[in-house]
Amino acid sequence: MSIWKRAIPPGETVTIHVNGQTVTATPDETVATVLLRLGTRSFGINPASGYPQAPACLMGVCFGCLCRIDGRPGTQACLEQVRDGMVVETGGLRVS
């Protein structure tokens, strides 16, 4: 018997839109984990340094995961659970 229990029934999914691409995710994922799973190397450009930024902590401390979610710029992707129909926009670079 496992002590780990999924809060979401196996097989349940939601559809989100990432930079114009339709993506399937599970409701227990955050936007940041979906973006990382898709191969996103950076979530945007740091306005101070001009360098690409990416999440380092995945718990809301580093602010490396800022992107536009449902029209809200500067949203921390690591703190946002995915929702069906969500629209995510990054300035990030994809893995080739």
Secondary structure, 3 states (H helix, E strand, C coil): CCCCCCCCCCCCCEEEEECCEEEEECCCCEHHHHHHHCCECCCEECCCCCCEECCCCCCCCCCCCEEEECCEEEEEHHHCECCCCCEEECCCCECC
